[in-house]
Amino acid sequence: MSIVGRSDRTKFRHQVINPLITAGLIEMTIPDKPTSSKQKCRLTDMGRTWLIERKQ
């Protein structure tokens, strides 16, 4: 969270994570439990494509 300048988890989720999920760039590993301590996010195929295009 510190990389993107956020210190509050809830705000980070609402301002960073949720828009990326809505855009289809990332997905949650446990979609039914968004606040689980074991929750992680992973890139979708669309997210990987976006990153590759952005690096060029």
Biopython code that builds the backbone (N, CA, C, O; Angstrom):
import numpy as np
from Bio.PDB.StructureBuilder import StructureBuilder

atoms = [
    (1, "MET", "N", (0.808, -1.180, 0.000)),
    (1, "MET", "CA", (0.000, 0.000, 0.000)),
    (1, "MET", "C", (0.858, 1.254, 0.000)),
    (1, "MET", "O", (0.465, 2.274, -0.566)),
    (2, "SER", "N", (2.011, 1.190, 0.620)),
    (2, "SER", "CA", (2.851, 2.385, 0.695)),
    (2, "SER", "C", (3.382, 2.791, -0.680)),
    (2, "SER", "O", (3.692, 3.961, -0.900)),
    (3, "ILE", "N", (3.486, 1.846, -1.594)),
    (3, "ILE", "CA", (3.979, 2.157, -2.938)),
    (3, "ILE", "C", (3.041, 3.125, -3.646)),
    (3, "ILE", "O", (3.492, 4.014, -4.369)),
    (4, "VAL", "N", (1.744, 2.957, -3.441)),
    (4, "VAL", "CA", (0.763, 3.833, -4.097)),
    (4, "VAL", "C", (0.305, 4.972, -3.195)),
    (4, "VAL", "O", (-0.661, 5.665, -3.514)),
    (5, "GLY", "N", (0.985, 5.169, -2.079)),
    (5, "GLY", "CA", (0.703, 6.301, -1.204)),
    (5, "GLY", "C", (-0.569, 6.179, -0.384)),
    (5, "GLY", "O", (-1.215, 7.188, -0.099)),
    (6, "ARG", "N", (-0.937, 4.982, -0.003)),
    (6, "ARG", "CA", (-2.145, 4.767, 0.800)),
    (6, "ARG", "C", (-1.739, 4.113, 2.118)),
    (6, "ARG", "O", (-0.838, 3.275, 2.154)),
    (7, "SER", "N", (-2.414, 4.504, 3.200)),
    (7, "SER", "CA", (-2.096, 3.916, 4.498)),
    (7, "SER", "C", (-3.296, 3.219, 5.129)),
    (7, "SER", "O", (-3.133, 2.460, 6.084)),
    (8, "ASP", "N", (-4.480, 3.460, 4.619)),
    (8, "ASP", "CA", (-5.691, 2.880, 5.180)),
    (8, "ASP", "C", (-6.184, 1.754, 4.268)),
    (8, "ASP", "O", (-6.413, 1.984, 3.080)),
    (9, "ARG", "N", (-6.350, 0.546, 4.804)),
    (9, "ARG", "CA", (-6.746, -0.609, 3.988)),
    (9, "ARG", "C", (-8.083, -0.428, 3.297)),
    (9, "ARG", "O", (-8.229, -0.770, 2.124)),
    (10, "THR", "N", (-9.058, 0.107, 4.015)),
    (10, "THR", "CA", (-10.384, 0.281, 3.427)),
    (10, "THR", "C", (-10.334, 1.254, 2.258)),
    (10, "THR", "O", (-10.892, 0.983, 1.194)),
    (11, "LYS", "N", (-9.668, 2.383, 2.455)),
    (11, "LYS", "CA", (-9.546, 3.352, 1.363)),
    (11, "LYS", "C", (-8.764, 2.761, 0.203)),
    (11, "LYS", "O", (-9.105, 2.995, -0.956)),
    (12, "PHE", "N", (-7.719, 1.998, 0.498)),
    (12, "PHE", "CA", (-6.924, 1.353, -0.541)),
    (12, "PHE", "C", (-7.801, 0.414, -1.362)),
    (12, "PHE", "O", (-7.736, 0.407, -2.591)),
    (13, "ARG", "N", (-8.619, -0.375, -0.676)),
    (13, "ARG", "CA", (-9.508, -1.310, -1.369)),
    (13, "ARG", "C", (-10.506, -0.563, -2.250)),
    (13, "ARG", "O", (-10.735, -0.941, -3.398)),
    (14, "HIS", "N", (-11.100, 0.504, -1.701)),
    (14, "HIS", "CA", (-12.114, 1.249, -2.446)),
    (14, "HIS", "C", (-11.522, 2.091, -3.578)),
    (14, "HIS", "O", (-12.123, 2.200, -4.647)),
    (15, "GLN", "N", (-10.352, 2.683, -3.351)),
    (15, "GLN", "CA", (-9.791, 3.613, -4.327)),
    (15, "GLN", "C", (-8.856, 2.960, -5.337)),
    (15, "GLN", "O", (-8.654, 3.502, -6.424)),
    (16, "VAL", "N", (-8.282, 1.804, -5.003)),
    (16, "VAL", "CA", (-7.311, 1.177, -5.900)),
    (16, "VAL", "C", (-7.777, -0.206, -6.360)),
    (16, "VAL", "O", (-7.908, -0.450, -7.559)),
    (17, "ILE", "N", (-8.025, -1.098, -5.422)),
    (17, "ILE", "CA", (-8.347, -2.486, -5.762)),
    (17, "ILE", "C", (-9.676, -2.610, -6.507)),
    (17, "ILE", "O", (-9.726, -3.221, -7.574)),
    (18, "ASN", "N", (-10.747, -2.043, -5.962)),
    (18, "ASN", "CA", (-12.063, -2.188, -6.600)),
    (18, "ASN", "C", (-12.105, -1.653, -8.034)),
    (18, "ASN", "O", (-12.680, -2.317, -8.896)),
    (19, "PRO", "N", (-11.523, -0.483, -8.330)),
    (19, "PRO", "CA", (-11.517, -0.037, -9.730)),
    (19, "PRO", "C", (-10.751, -0.986, -10.662)),
    (19, "PRO", "O", (-11.144, -1.175, -11.813)),
    (20, "LEU", "N", (-9.666, -1.579, -10.166)),
    (20, "LEU", "CA", (-8.916, -2.531, -10.990)),
    (20, "LEU", "C", (-9.723, -3.805, -11.238)),
    (20, "LEU", "O", (-9.664, -4.378, -12.325)),
    (21, "ILE", "N", (-10.475, -4.245, -10.232)),
    (21, "ILE", "CA", (-11.342, -5.412, -10.395)),
    (21, "ILE", "C", (-12.460, -5.090, -11.388)),
    (21, "ILE", "O", (-12.756, -5.889, -12.276)),
    (22, "THR", "N", (-13.074, -3.925, -11.234)),
    (22, "THR", "CA", (-14.153, -3.510, -12.132)),
    (22, "THR", "C", (-13.665, -3.410, -13.576)),
    (22, "THR", "O", (-14.394, -3.752, -14.507)),
    (23, "ALA", "N", (-12.438, -2.943, -13.758)),
    (23, "ALA", "CA", (-11.861, -2.824, -15.100)),
    (23, "ALA", "C", (-11.455, -4.178, -15.665)),
    (23, "ALA", "O", (-11.159, -4.289, -16.855)),
    (24, "GLY", "N", (-11.438, -5.213, -14.820)),
    (24, "GLY", "CA", (-11.076, -6.548, -15.282)),
    (24, "GLY", "C", (-9.584, -6.794, -15.351)),
    (24, "GLY", "O", (-9.144, -7.750, -15.990)),
    (25, "LEU", "N", (-8.790, -5.941, -14.699)),
    (25, "LEU", "CA", (-7.337, -6.086, -14.746)),
    (25, "LEU", "C", (-6.803, -7.035, -13.680)),
    (25, "LEU", "O", (-5.771, -7.676, -13.880)),
    (26, "ILE", "N", (-7.500, -7.130, -12.548)),
    (26, "ILE", "CA", (-7.113, -8.074, -11.496)),
    (26, "ILE", "C", (-8.354, -8.812, -11.017)),
    (26, "ILE", "O", (-9.484, -8.398, -11.279)),
    (27, "GLU", "N", (-8.120, -9.915, -10.308)),
    (27, "GLU", "CA", (-9.211, -10.668, -9.694)),
    (27, "GLU", "C", (-8.766, -11.131, -8.320)),
    (27, "GLU", "O", (-7.572, -11.294, -8.069)),
    (28, "MET", "N", (-9.717, -11.340, -7.439)),
    (28, "MET", "CA", (-9.414, -11.821, -6.094)),
    (28, "MET", "C", (-9.295, -13.341, -6.115)),
    (28, "MET", "O", (-9.982, -14.017, -6.880)),
    (29, "THR", "N", (-8.419, -13.867, -5.267)),
    (29, "THR", "CA", (-8.267, -15.315, -5.194)),
    (29, "THR", "C", (-9.402, -15.958, -4.414)),
    (29, "THR", "O", (-9.716, -17.128, -4.636)),
    (30, "ILE", "N", (-10.022, -15.217, -3.506)),
    (30, "ILE", "CA", (-11.171, -15.706, -2.734)),
    (30, "ILE", "C", (-12.289, -14.671, -2.901)),
    (30, "ILE", "O", (-12.506, -13.858, -2.003)),
    (31, "PRO", "N", (-12.996, -14.688, -4.028)),
    (31, "PRO", "CA", (-13.978, -13.638, -4.299)),
    (31, "PRO", "C", (-15.126, -13.562, -3.292)),
    (31, "PRO", "O", (-15.711, -12.494, -3.110)),
    (32, "ASP", "N", (-15.456, -14.668, -2.639)),
    (32, "ASP", "CA", (-16.559, -14.670, -1.677)),
    (32, "ASP", "C", (-16.199, -14.008, -0.352)),
    (32, "ASP", "O", (-17.088, -13.649, 0.420)),
    (33, "LYS", "N", (-14.901, -13.841, -0.077)),
    (33, "LYS", "CA", (-14.451, -13.265, 1.194)),
    (33, "LYS", "C", (-13.435, -12.148, 0.925)),
    (33, "LYS", "O", (-12.233, -12.364, 1.079)),
    (34, "PRO", "N", (-13.896, -10.970, 0.531)),
    (34, "PRO", "CA", (-12.960, -9.899, 0.161)),
    (34, "PRO", "C", (-12.083, -9.389, 1.296)),
    (34, "PRO", "O", (-11.040, -8.790, 1.035)),
    (35, "THR", "N", (-12.477, -9.610, 2.553)),
    (35, "THR", "CA", (-11.661, -9.123, 3.668)),
    (35, "THR", "C", (-10.896, -10.243, 4.371)),
    (35, "THR", "O", (-10.367, -10.035, 5.463)),
    (36, "SER", "N", (-10.833, -11.413, 3.768)),
    (36, "SER", "CA", (-10.111, -12.542, 4.358)),
    (36, "SER", "C", (-8.629, -12.200, 4.518)),
    (36, "SER", "O", (-8.048, -11.515, 3.676)),
    (37, "SER", "N", (-8.032, -12.676, 5.594)),
    (37, "SER", "CA", (-6.602, -12.435, 5.815)),
    (37, "SER", "C", (-5.757, -13.185, 4.789)),
    (37, "SER", "O", (-4.585, -12.862, 4.595)),
    (38, "LYS", "N", (-6.340, -14.178, 4.134)),
    (38, "LYS", "CA", (-5.619, -14.959, 3.125)),
    (38, "LYS", "C", (-5.896, -14.455, 1.709)),
    (38, "LYS", "O", (-5.441, -15.052, 0.733)),
    (39, "GLN", "N", (-6.637, -13.365, 1.602)),
    (39, "GLN", "CA", (-7.014, -12.813, 0.310)),
    (39, "GLN", "C", (-5.807, -12.274, -0.435)),
    (39, "GLN", "O", (-4.945, -11.615, 0.145)),
    (40, "LYS", "N", (-5.757, -12.561, -1.722)),
    (40, "LYS", "CA", (-4.715, -12.034, -2.597)),
    (40, "LYS", "C", (-5.377, -11.613, -3.896)),
    (40, "LYS", "O", (-6.516, -11.986, -4.179)),
    (41, "CYS", "N", (-4.667, -10.849, -4.664)),
    (41, "CYS", "CA", (-5.148, -10.457, -5.988)),
    (41, "CYS", "C", (-4.172, -10.993, -7.019)),
    (41, "CYS", "O", (-2.974, -11.108, -6.762)),
    (42, "ARG", "N", (-4.701, -11.318, -8.185)),
    (42, "ARG", "CA", (-3.832, -11.775, -9.268)),
    (42, "ARG", "C", (-4.264, -11.091, -10.561)),
    (42, "ARG", "O", (-5.416, -10.689, -10.720)),
    (43, "LEU", "N", (-3.315, -10.973, -11.469)),
    (43, "LEU", "CA", (-3.596, -10.362, -12.762)),
    (43, "LEU", "C", (-4.475, -11.278, -13.596)),
    (43, "LEU", "O", (-4.323, -12.499, -13.565)),
    (44, "THR", "N", (-5.379, -10.688, -14.328)),
    (44, "THR", "CA", (-6.164, -11.441, -15.298)),
    (44, "THR", "C", (-5.398, -11.416, -16.619)),
    (44, "THR", "O", (-4.376, -10.740, -16.733)),
    (45, "ASP", "N", (-5.886, -12.146, -17.606)),
    (45, "ASP", "CA", (-5.258, -12.105, -18.927)),
    (45, "ASP", "C", (-5.287, -10.685, -19.487)),
    (45, "ASP", "O", (-4.326, -10.234, -20.110)),
    (46, "MET", "N", (-6.396, -9.987, -19.261)),
    (46, "MET", "CA", (-6.510, -8.604, -19.720)),
    (46, "MET", "C", (-5.478, -7.723, -19.015)),
    (46, "MET", "O", (-4.900, -6.829, -19.633)),
    (47, "GLY", "N", (-5.248, -7.971, -17.737)),
    (47, "GLY", "CA", (-4.259, -7.216, -16.978)),
    (47, "GLY", "C", (-2.850, -7.452, -17.485)),
    (47, "GLY", "O", (-2.052, -6.518, -17.567)),
    (48, "ARG", "N", (-2.539, -8.692, -17.824)),
    (48, "ARG", "CA", (-1.215, -9.006, -18.370)),
    (48, "ARG", "C", (-1.010, -8.307, -19.711)),
    (48, "ARG", "O", (0.050, -7.740, -19.974)),
    (49, "THR", "N", (-2.042, -8.357, -20.555)),
    (49, "THR", "CA", (-1.974, -7.689, -21.855)),
    (49, "THR", "C", (-1.772, -6.192, -21.677)),
    (49, "THR", "O", (-0.960, -5.588, -22.377)),
    (50, "TRP", "N", (-2.501, -5.591, -20.748)),
    (50, "TRP", "CA", (-2.379, -4.159, -20.484)),
    (50, "TRP", "C", (-0.957, -3.808, -20.042)),
    (50, "TRP", "O", (-0.395, -2.808, -20.487)),
    (51, "LEU", "N", (-0.377, -4.635, -19.165)),
    (51, "LEU", "CA", (0.991, -4.369, -18.698)),
    (51, "LEU", "C", (1.999, -4.471, -19.831)),
    (51, "LEU", "O", (2.900, -3.639, -19.941)),
    (52, "ILE", "N", (1.852, -5.484, -20.672)),
    (52, "ILE", "CA", (2.774, -5.661, -21.798)),
    (52, "ILE", "C", (2.689, -4.464, -22.739)),
    (52, "ILE", "O", (3.715, -3.938, -23.169)),
    (53, "GLU", "N", (1.473, -4.035, -23.058)),
    (53, "GLU", "CA", (1.295, -2.879, -23.945)),
    (53, "GLU", "C", (1.858, -1.612, -23.315)),
    (53, "GLU", "O", (2.416, -0.765, -24.013)),
    (54, "ARG", "N", (1.718, -1.482, -22.026)),
    (54, "ARG", "CA", (2.180, -0.284, -21.315)),
    (54, "ARG", "C", (3.708, -0.202, -21.292)),
    (54, "ARG", "O", (4.264, 0.896, -21.305)),
    (55, "LYS", "N", (4.389, -1.346, -21.258)),
    (55, "LYS", "CA", (5.854, -1.368, -21.202)),
    (55, "LYS", "C", (6.489, -1.004, -22.538)),
    (55, "LYS", "O", (7.657, -0.615, -22.580)),
    (56, "GLN", "N", (5.740, -1.124, -23.622)),
    (56, "GLN", "CA", (6.320, -0.866, -24.947)),
    (56, "GLN", "C", (6.383, 0.584, -25.270)),
    (56, "GLN", "O", (6.846, 0.957, -26.348)),
]
sb = StructureBuilder()
sb.init_structure("model")
sb.init_model(0)
sb.init_chain("A")
sb.init_seg("    ")
for serial, (resi, resn, name, xyz) in enumerate(atoms, 1):
    if name == "N":
        sb.init_residue(resn, " ", resi, " ")
    sb.init_atom(name, np.array(xyz, "f"), 0.0, 1.0, " ", f" {name:<3s}", serial, name[0])
structure = sb.get_structure()
